């Protein structure tokens, strides 16, 4: 059995995007040195997500958090009584995995892209599972 590689991410606020690009890149160096292909990045949680968006202007991640809060307000009427229904909705909107091209061990992201763990019910320590997918050679 070959389990995914796991990294941990501590989130410090209830709702926050944490840039994990460097942490995933570093993990790849150890777990899959020289990989060319893809890495599947998966969050095994129901109130957190992963997403790729602009990393240059920190205002963008605040706008994402605030924009999602307008779509799913924390104090609206929900059936789920745990108090985090908004977090479940936000996590589903962003999704729990992304797949990123990797070239010679380096994440092949666009110039302005960063990889984020999106926390919607923190602070907590979250798991991120990484599955390297080597490119097939004909
Ligand atoms: Zn819940």
Backbone and ligand atoms as CSV (ligand in chain L), in Angstrom:
chain,resi,resn,atom,element,x,y,z
A,1,UNK,N,N,0.857,-1.201,0.000
A,1,UNK,CA,C,0.000,0.000,0.000
A,1,UNK,C,C,0.889,1.245,0.000
A,2,UNK,N,N,0.572,2.137,-0.888
A,2,UNK,CA,C,1.363,3.357,-1.015
A,2,UNK,C,C,0.491,4.570,-0.710
A,3,UNK,N,N,0.598,5.044,0.524
A,3,UNK,CA,C,-0.230,6.180,0.944
A,3,UNK,C,C,0.306,7.475,0.358
A,4,UNK,N,N,-0.552,8.509,0.254
A,4,UNK,CA,C,-0.042,9.815,-0.178
A,4,UNK,C,C,0.953,10.361,0.840
A,5,UNK,N,N,1.833,11.221,0.395
A,5,UNK,CA,C,2.705,11.944,1.315
A,5,UNK,C,C,1.871,13.012,2.005
A,6,UNK,N,N,2.157,13.232,3.281
A,6,UNK,CA,C,1.341,14.178,4.043
A,6,UNK,C,C,2.172,15.332,4.565
A,7,UNK,N,N,1.632,16.538,4.430
A,7,UNK,CA,C,2.212,17.686,5.114
A,7,UNK,C,C,1.136,18.276,6.028
A,8,UNK,N,N,1.573,19.033,7.025
A,8,UNK,CA,C,0.647,19.671,7.956
A,8,UNK,C,C,0.732,21.176,7.813
A,9,UNK,N,N,-0.428,21.804,7.919
A,9,UNK,CA,C,-0.494,23.259,7.798
A,9,UNK,C,C,-1.284,23.803,8.981
A,10,UNK,N,N,-0.648,24.647,9.779
A,10,UNK,CA,C,-1.339,25.280,10.900
A,10,UNK,C,C,-1.978,26.574,10.406
A,11,UNK,N,N,-3.285,26.708,10.642
A,11,UNK,CA,C,-3.967,27.944,10.260
A,11,UNK,C,C,-4.229,28.749,11.531
A,12,UNK,N,N,-4.104,30.054,11.441
A,12,UNK,CA,C,-4.130,30.892,12.643
A,12,UNK,C,C,-5.403,31.725,12.788
A,13,UNK,N,N,-6.292,31.625,11.797
A,13,UNK,CA,C,-7.529,32.404,11.861
A,13,UNK,C,C,-8.694,31.501,11.484
A,14,UNK,N,N,-9.935,31.958,11.735
A,14,UNK,CA,C,-11.084,31.134,11.324
A,14,UNK,C,C,-11.132,30.991,9.809
A,15,UNK,N,N,-10.954,32.114,9.121
A,15,UNK,CA,C,-11.033,32.068,7.663
A,15,UNK,C,C,-9.808,32.760,7.092
A,16,UNK,N,N,-9.011,31.976,6.383
A,16,UNK,CA,C,-7.758,32.542,5.880
A,16,UNK,C,C,-7.234,31.654,4.745
A,17,UNK,N,N,-6.569,32.291,3.790
A,17,UNK,CA,C,-5.858,31.534,2.769
A,17,UNK,C,C,-4.383,31.519,3.141
A,18,UNK,N,N,-3.809,30.324,3.249
A,18,UNK,CA,C,-2.400,30.160,3.612
A,18,UNK,C,C,-1.640,29.708,2.366
A,19,UNK,N,N,-0.639,30.468,1.969
A,19,UNK,CA,C,0.172,30.113,0.801
A,19,UNK,C,C,1.045,28.905,1.150
A,20,UNK,N,N,0.769,27.777,0.508
A,20,UNK,CA,C,1.529,26.553,0.790
A,20,UNK,C,C,2.415,26.158,-0.396
A,21,UNK,N,N,2.620,27.082,-1.325
A,21,UNK,CA,C,3.435,26.774,-2.510
A,21,UNK,C,C,4.823,26.287,-2.115
A,22,UNK,N,N,5.477,27.039,-1.228
A,22,UNK,CA,C,6.840,26.697,-0.839
A,22,UNK,C,C,6.908,25.390,-0.070
A,23,UNK,N,N,5.924,25.161,0.787
A,23,UNK,CA,C,5.901,23.930,1.595
A,23,UNK,C,C,5.687,22.705,0.712
A,24,UNK,N,N,4.812,22.823,-0.273
A,24,UNK,CA,C,4.580,21.701,-1.187
A,24,UNK,C,C,5.809,21.481,-2.072
A,25,UNK,N,N,6.402,22.587,-2.523
A,25,UNK,CA,C,7.617,22.466,-3.336
A,25,UNK,C,C,8.728,21.754,-2.559
A,26,UNK,N,N,8.879,22.138,-1.303
A,26,UNK,CA,C,9.910,21.533,-0.456
A,26,UNK,C,C,9.627,20.043,-0.228
A,27,UNK,N,N,8.368,19.715,0.011
A,27,UNK,CA,C,7.980,18.317,0.223
A,27,UNK,C,C,8.276,17.486,-1.025
A,28,UNK,N,N,7.996,18.044,-2.187
A,28,UNK,CA,C,8.258,17.331,-3.446
A,28,UNK,C,C,9.736,16.994,-3.590
A,29,UNK,N,N,10.595,17.935,-3.164
A,29,UNK,CA,C,12.042,17.714,-3.247
A,29,UNK,C,C,12.447,16.463,-2.496
A,30,UNK,N,N,11.761,16.217,-1.357
A,30,UNK,CA,C,12.106,15.066,-0.532
A,30,UNK,C,C,11.379,13.803,-0.984
A,31,UNK,N,N,10.074,13.934,-1.315
A,31,UNK,CA,C,9.255,12.763,-1.575
A,31,UNK,C,C,9.352,12.280,-3.024
A,32,UNK,N,N,9.567,13.221,-3.944
A,32,UNK,CA,C,9.561,12.853,-5.365
A,32,UNK,C,C,10.615,13.671,-6.105
A,33,UNK,N,N,11.892,13.502,-5.732
A,33,UNK,CA,C,12.934,14.324,-6.352
A,33,UNK,C,C,12.992,14.094,-7.860
A,34,UNK,N,N,13.074,15.174,-8.611
A,34,UNK,CA,C,13.210,15.073,-10.061
A,34,UNK,C,C,11.935,14.704,-10.791
A,35,UNK,N,N,10.813,14.690,-10.075
A,35,UNK,CA,C,9.544,14.313,-10.722
A,35,UNK,C,C,9.250,15.197,-11.929
A,36,UNK,N,N,8.846,14.568,-13.015
A,36,UNK,CA,C,8.181,15.281,-14.104
A,36,UNK,C,C,6.848,14.600,-14.319
A,37,UNK,N,N,5.791,15.405,-14.310
A,37,UNK,CA,C,4.440,14.861,-14.432
A,37,UNK,C,C,3.474,15.796,-13.746
A,38,UNK,N,N,2.788,15.256,-12.740
A,38,UNK,CA,C,1.788,16.032,-12.014
A,38,UNK,C,C,1.923,15.754,-10.530
A,39,UNK,N,N,1.457,16.678,-9.728
A,39,UNK,CA,C,1.247,16.351,-8.318
A,39,UNK,C,C,-0.211,16.651,-7.986
A,40,UNK,N,N,-0.846,15.660,-7.381
A,40,UNK,CA,C,-2.225,15.820,-6.929
A,40,UNK,C,C,-2.174,16.281,-5.483
A,41,UNK,N,N,-2.828,17.394,-5.207
A,41,UNK,CA,C,-2.807,18.011,-3.883
A,41,UNK,C,C,-4.222,17.933,-3.323
A,42,UNK,N,N,-4.382,17.226,-2.202
A,42,UNK,CA,C,-5.716,16.869,-1.717
A,42,UNK,C,C,-5.842,17.217,-0.235
A,43,UNK,N,N,-6.955,17.822,0.095
A,43,UNK,CA,C,-7.226,18.160,1.493
A,43,UNK,C,C,-8.341,17.253,2.019
A,44,UNK,N,N,-8.032,16.393,3.020
A,44,UNK,CA,C,-9.039,15.447,3.523
A,44,UNK,C,C,-9.899,16.060,4.623
A,45,UNK,N,N,-10.504,17.191,4.328
A,45,UNK,CA,C,-11.316,17.914,5.318
A,45,UNK,C,C,-12.606,18.404,4.669
A,46,UNK,N,N,-13.580,18.757,5.502
A,46,UNK,CA,C,-14.869,19.209,4.952
A,46,UNK,C,C,-15.101,20.708,5.142
A,47,UNK,N,N,-14.184,21.360,5.866
A,47,UNK,CA,C,-14.335,22.810,6.030
A,47,UNK,C,C,-13.050,23.538,5.653
A,48,UNK,N,N,-12.226,22.883,4.848
A,48,UNK,CA,C,-11.035,23.504,4.276
A,48,UNK,C,C,-10.961,23.072,2.819
A,49,UNK,N,N,-10.171,23.787,2.033
A,49,UNK,CA,C,-10.095,23.528,0.595
A,49,UNK,C,C,-8.689,23.856,0.114
A,50,UNK,N,N,-8.425,23.543,-1.127
A,50,UNK,CA,C,-7.209,24.037,-1.782
A,50,UNK,C,C,-7.620,24.791,-3.039
A,51,UNK,N,N,-6.871,25.835,-3.352
A,51,UNK,CA,C,-7.161,26.612,-4.546
A,51,UNK,C,C,-5.887,27.288,-5.037
A,52,UNK,N,N,-5.887,27.607,-6.309
A,52,UNK,CA,C,-4.760,28.328,-6.906
A,52,UNK,C,C,-5.271,29.699,-7.318
A,53,UNK,N,N,-4.549,30.724,-6.884
A,53,UNK,CA,C,-4.924,32.072,-7.320
A,53,UNK,C,C,-3.723,32.986,-7.178
A,54,UNK,N,N,-3.941,34.275,-7.376
A,54,UNK,CA,C,-2.825,35.223,-7.418
A,54,UNK,C,C,-2.064,35.275,-6.099
A,55,UNK,N,N,-0.738,35.230,-6.200
A,55,UNK,CA,C,0.093,35.309,-5.015
A,55,UNK,C,C,0.818,36.630,-4.873
A,56,UNK,N,N,0.773,37.469,-5.902
A,56,UNK,CA,C,1.564,38.703,-5.875
A,56,UNK,C,C,0.940,39.766,-4.966
A,57,UNK,N,N,-0.360,39.967,-5.099
A,57,UNK,CA,C,-1.035,41.005,-4.311
A,57,UNK,C,C,-1.807,40.330,-3.184
A,58,UNK,N,N,-1.380,40.530,-1.924
A,58,UNK,CA,C,-2.065,39.873,-0.792
A,58,UNK,C,C,-3.530,40.285,-0.658
A,59,UNK,N,N,-3.928,41.383,-1.303
A,59,UNK,CA,C,-5.335,41.800,-1.246
A,59,UNK,C,C,-6.237,40.761,-1.901
A,60,UNK,N,N,-5.711,40.010,-2.863
A,60,UNK,CA,C,-6.548,39.044,-3.584
A,60,UNK,C,C,-7.058,37.958,-2.643
A,61,UNK,N,N,-6.200,37.461,-1.751
A,61,UNK,CA,C,-6.678,36.389,-0.863
A,61,UNK,C,C,-7.692,36.913,0.150
A,62,UNK,N,N,-7.545,38.152,0.575
A,62,UNK,CA,C,-8.577,38.747,1.444
A,62,UNK,C,C,-9.890,38.903,0.681
A,63,UNK,N,N,-9.777,39.340,-0.574
A,63,UNK,CA,C,-10.988,39.493,-1.393
A,63,UNK,C,C,-11.692,38.159,-1.586
A,64,UNK,N,N,-10.918,37.085,-1.761
A,64,UNK,CA,C,-11.523,35.756,-1.910
A,64,UNK,C,C,-12.283,35.361,-0.645
A,65,UNK,N,N,-11.641,35.549,0.503
A,65,UNK,CA,C,-12.291,35.207,1.776
A,65,UNK,C,C,-13.561,36.048,1.959
A,66,UNK,N,N,-13.464,37.342,1.661
A,66,UNK,CA,C,-14.618,38.225,1.868
A,66,UNK,C,C,-15.707,37.977,0.817
A,67,UNK,N,N,-15.291,37.654,-0.402
A,67,UNK,CA,C,-16.267,37.349,-1.445
A,67,UNK,C,C,-17.048,36.085,-1.132
A,68,UNK,N,N,-16.339,35.067,-0.637
A,68,UNK,CA,C,-17.021,33.821,-0.254
A,68,UNK,C,C,-17.947,34.052,0.941
A,69,UNK,N,N,-17.555,34.959,1.833
A,69,UNK,CA,C,-18.410,35.270,2.989
A,69,UNK,C,C,-19.705,35.948,2.544
A,70,UNK,N,N,-19.651,36.688,1.424
A,70,UNK,CA,C,-20.891,37.279,0.905
A,70,UNK,C,C,-21.787,36.204,0.295
A,71,UNK,N,N,-21.168,35.164,-0.306
A,71,UNK,CA,C,-21.952,34.070,-0.900
A,71,UNK,C,C,-22.565,33.171,0.168
A,72,UNK,N,N,-21.809,32.924,1.245
A,72,UNK,CA,C,-22.274,32.037,2.321
A,72,UNK,C,C,-22.008,32.738,3.648
A,73,UNK,N,N,-22.905,33.644,4.063
A,73,UNK,CA,C,-22.699,34.383,5.313
A,73,UNK,C,C,-22.677,33.434,6.513
A,74,UNK,N,N,-21.853,33.784,7.503
A,74,UNK,CA,C,-21.692,32.898,8.661
A,74,UNK,C,C,-22.992,32.717,9.431
A,75,UNK,N,N,-23.806,33.777,9.524
A,75,UNK,CA,C,-24.979,33.732,10.397
A,75,UNK,C,C,-26.296,33.627,9.647
A,76,UNK,N,N,-26.288,33.070,8.468
A,76,UNK,CA,C,-27.550,32.832,7.772
A,76,UNK,C,C,-28.259,31.633,8.414
A,77,UNK,N,N,-29.471,31.352,7.955
A,77,UNK,CA,C,-30.237,30.214,8.499
A,77,UNK,C,C,-29.793,28.935,7.793
A,78,UNK,N,N,-29.222,27.987,8.569
A,78,UNK,CA,C,-28.765,26.719,8.006
A,78,UNK,C,C,-29.378,25.567,8.791
A,79,UNK,N,N,-29.453,24.404,8.161
A,79,UNK,CA,C,-29.965,23.211,8.847
A,79,UNK,C,C,-28.887,22.553,9.718
A,80,UNK,N,N,-27.639,22.626,9.266
A,80,UNK,CA,C,-26.503,22.053,10.008
A,80,UNK,C,C,-26.261,22.922,11.236
A,81,UNK,N,N,-26.397,22.328,12.444
A,81,UNK,CA,C,-26.421,23.152,13.654
A,81,UNK,C,C,-25.073,23.224,14.362
A,82,UNK,N,N,-24.024,22.751,13.700
A,82,UNK,CA,C,-22.704,22.759,14.316
A,82,UNK,C,C,-22.100,24.178,14.341
A,83,UNK,N,N,-22.730,25.111,13.615
A,83,UNK,CA,C,-22.229,26.482,13.602
A,83,UNK,C,C,-21.208,26.761,12.520
A,84,UNK,N,N,-20.978,25.773,11.651
A,84,UNK,CA,C,-19.976,25.998,10.605
A,84,UNK,C,C,-20.519,25.646,9.216
A,85,UNK,N,N,-21.823,25.801,9.046
A,85,UNK,CA,C,-22.425,25.481,7.743
A,85,UNK,C,C,-21.803,26.330,6.634
A,86,UNK,N,N,-21.518,27.596,6.955
A,86,UNK,CA,C,-20.887,28.453,5.940
A,86,UNK,C,C,-19.552,27.877,5.496
A,87,UNK,N,N,-18.817,27.298,6.440
A,87,UNK,CA,C,-17.500,26.739,6.122
A,87,UNK,C,C,-17.624,25.536,5.186
A,88,UNK,N,N,-18.651,24.710,5.403
A,88,UNK,CA,C,-18.867,23.570,4.514
A,88,UNK,C,C,-19.164,24.046,3.086
A,89,UNK,N,N,-19.988,25.086,2.977
A,89,UNK,CA,C,-20.356,25.601,1.646
A,89,UNK,C,C,-19.134,26.187,0.945
A,90,UNK,N,N,-18.360,26.977,1.674
A,90,UNK,CA,C,-17.163,27.592,1.076
A,90,UNK,C,C,-16.168,26.521,0.633
A,91,UNK,N,N,-16.005,25.479,1.458
A,91,UNK,CA,C,-15.065,24.415,1.101
A,91,UNK,C,C,-15.513,23.713,-0.182
A,92,UNK,N,N,-16.821,23.485,-0.317
A,92,UNK,CA,C,-17.297,22.840,-1.540
A,92,UNK,C,C,-17.169,23.751,-2.752
A,93,UNK,N,N,-17.357,25.037,-2.557
A,93,UNK,CA,C,-17.219,25.966,-3.690
A,93,UNK,C,C,-15.804,25.929,-4.255
A,94,UNK,N,N,-14.793,25.864,-3.382
A,94,UNK,CA,C,-13.412,25.854,-3.879
A,94,UNK,C,C,-12.945,24.450,-4.255
A,95,UNK,N,N,-13.410,23.444,-3.546
A,95,UNK,CA,C,-13.024,22.067,-3.868
A,95,UNK,C,C,-11.871,21.580,-3.023
A,96,UNK,N,N,-11.707,20.255,-2.962
A,96,UNK,CA,C,-10.690,19.712,-2.057
A,96,UNK,C,C,-9.460,19.150,-2.753
A,97,UNK,N,N,-9.300,19.435,-4.042
A,97,UNK,CA,C,-8.040,19.035,-4.665
A,97,UNK,C,C,-7.699,19.923,-5.855
A,98,UNK,N,N,-6.422,19.982,-6.141
A,98,UNK,CA,C,-5.930,20.589,-7.381
A,98,UNK,C,C,-4.819,19.682,-7.904
A,99,UNK,N,N,-4.563,19.759,-9.184
A,99,UNK,CA,C,-3.504,18.986,-9.820
A,99,UNK,C,C,-2.594,19.970,-10.553
A,100,UNK,N,N,-1.295,19.870,-10.265
A,100,UNK,CA,C,-0.351,20.882,-10.759
A,100,UNK,C,C,0.730,20.199,-11.597
A,101,UNK,N,N,1.063,20.749,-12.767
A,101,UNK,CA,C,2.181,20.223,-13.535
A,101,UNK,C,C,3.497,20.388,-12.768
A,102,UNK,N,N,4.371,19.413,-12.915
A,102,UNK,CA,C,5.692,19.451,-12.280
A,102,UNK,C,C,6.734,19.138,-13.353
A,103,UNK,N,N,7.767,19.966,-13.429
A,103,UNK,CA,C,8.825,19.760,-14.423
A,103,UNK,C,C,10.163,19.693,-13.700
A,104,UNK,N,N,10.836,18.561,-13.830
A,104,UNK,CA,C,12.142,18.363,-13.173
A,104,UNK,C,C,12.090,18.724,-11.694
A,105,UNK,N,N,11.026,18.301,-11.034
A,105,UNK,CA,C,10.903,18.497,-9.592
A,105,UNK,C,C,10.365,19.852,-9.161
A,106,UNK,N,N,10.092,20.736,-10.129
A,106,UNK,CA,C,9.642,22.097,-9.798
A,106,UNK,C,C,8.176,22.269,-10.204
A,107,UNK,N,N,7.377,22.799,-9.257
A,107,UNK,CA,C,5.975,23.110,-9.573
A,107,UNK,C,C,5.934,24.087,-10.740
A,108,UNK,N,N,5.161,23.745,-11.757
A,108,UNK,CA,C,5.117,24.567,-12.968
A,108,UNK,C,C,3.852,25.426,-12.935
A,109,UNK,N,N,3.883,26.421,-12.055
A,109,UNK,CA,C,2.742,27.325,-11.888
A,109,UNK,C,C,2.902,28.538,-12.791
A,110,UNK,N,N,1.795,29.188,-13.087
A,110,UNK,CA,C,1.836,30.432,-13.837
A,110,UNK,C,C,2.529,31.522,-13.033
A,111,UNK,N,N,2.982,32.541,-13.736
A,111,UNK,CA,C,3.772,33.612,-13.126
A,111,UNK,C,C,3.123,34.181,-11.869
A,112,UNK,N,N,1.805,34.372,-11.903
A,112,UNK,CA,C,1.138,35.046,-10.786
A,112,UNK,C,C,0.436,34.062,-9.858
A,113,UNK,N,N,0.615,32.776,-10.102
A,113,UNK,CA,C,-0.140,31.793,-9.321
A,113,UNK,C,C,0.589,31.354,-8.052
A,114,UNK,N,N,-0.194,31.195,-6.989
A,114,UNK,CA,C,0.255,30.537,-5.769
A,114,UNK,C,C,-0.766,29.479,-5.396
A,115,UNK,N,N,-0.300,28.498,-4.639
A,115,UNK,CA,C,-1.170,27.424,-4.155
A,115,UNK,C,C,-1.565,27.749,-2.716
A,116,UNK,N,N,-2.857,27.728,-2.448
A,116,UNK,CA,C,-3.351,28.076,-1.120
A,116,UNK,C,C,-4.119,26.938,-0.474
A,117,UNK,N,N,-3.888,26.752,0.822
A,117,UNK,CA,C,-4.849,26.031,1.633
A,117,UNK,C,C,-5.857,27.077,2.115
A,118,UNK,N,N,-7.123,26.807,1.886
A,118,UNK,CA,C,-8.184,27.730,2.287
A,118,UNK,C,C,-8.846,27.188,3.547
A,119,UNK,N,N,-8.668,27.914,4.619
A,119,UNK,CA,C,-9.263,27.536,5.912
A,119,UNK,C,C,-10.556,28.310,6.114
A,120,UNK,N,N,-11.628,27.573,6.482
A,120,UNK,CA,C,-12.906,28.244,6.727
A,120,UNK,C,C,-13.469,27.971,8.111
A,121,UNK,N,N,-12.759,27.166,8.920
A,121,UNK,CA,C,-13.246,26.883,10.277
A,121,UNK,C,C,-12.069,26.671,11.222
A,122,UNK,N,N,-11.104,27.575,11.123
A,122,UNK,CA,C,-9.919,27.465,11.946
A,122,UNK,C,C,-10.056,28.243,13.232
A,123,UNK,N,N,-8.960,28.459,13.963
A,123,UNK,CA,C,-7.643,27.898,13.641
A,123,UNK,C,C,-7.558,26.398,13.964
A,124,UNK,N,N,-6.835,25.687,13.112
A,124,UNK,CA,C,-6.635,24.247,13.270
A,124,UNK,C,C,-5.333,23.860,12.588
A,125,UNK,N,N,-4.969,22.608,12.762
A,125,UNK,CA,C,-3.889,22.043,11.955
A,125,UNK,C,C,-4.522,21.140,10.903
A,126,UNK,N,N,-4.218,21.415,9.653
A,126,UNK,CA,C,-4.827,20.700,8.527
A,126,UNK,C,C,-3.815,19.790,7.859
A,127,UNK,N,N,-4.330,18.701,7.314
A,127,UNK,CA,C,-3.495,17.791,6.543
A,127,UNK,C,C,-3.632,18.111,5.062
A,128,UNK,N,N,-2.537,17.943,4.349
A,128,UNK,CA,C,-2.571,18.022,2.888
A,128,UNK,C,C,-1.862,16.785,2.370
A,129,UNK,N,N,-2.543,16.034,1.506
A,129,UNK,CA,C,-1.974,14.810,0.945
A,129,UNK,C,C,-1.473,15.074,-0.468
A,130,UNK,N,N,-0.257,14.626,-0.723
A,130,UNK,CA,C,0.385,14.845,-2.020
A,130,UNK,C,C,0.616,13.496,-2.689
A,131,UNK,N,N,0.126,13.372,-3.900
A,131,UNK,CA,C,0.352,12.156,-4.680
A,131,UNK,C,C,1.070,12.526,-5.971
A,132,UNK,N,N,2.351,12.129,-6.083
A,132,UNK,CA,C,3.074,12.405,-7.333
A,132,UNK,C,C,2.615,11.442,-8.435
A,133,UNK,N,N,2.446,11.980,-9.626
A,133,UNK,CA,C,2.008,11.191,-10.769
A,133,UNK,C,C,3.049,11.362,-11.876
A,134,UNK,N,N,3.958,10.373,-12.021
A,134,UNK,CA,C,5.002,10.522,-13.037
A,134,UNK,C,C,4.417,10.540,-14.450
A,135,UNK,N,N,5.034,11.315,-15.298
A,135,UNK,CA,C,4.635,11.385,-16.703
A,135,UNK,C,C,4.975,10.051,-17.384
A,136,UNK,N,N,4.043,9.571,-18.182
A,136,UNK,CA,C,4.301,8.331,-18.934
A,136,UNK,C,C,5.246,8.617,-20.097
A,137,UNK,N,N,6.153,7.682,-20.331
A,137,UNK,CA,C,7.076,7.851,-21.455
A,137,UNK,C,C,6.755,6.792,-22.502
A,138,UNK,N,N,6.574,7.223,-23.722
A,138,UNK,CA,C,6.213,6.286,-24.804
A,138,UNK,C,C,7.445,5.480,-25.234
L,1,ZN,ZN,ZN,-19.957,21.075,10.406
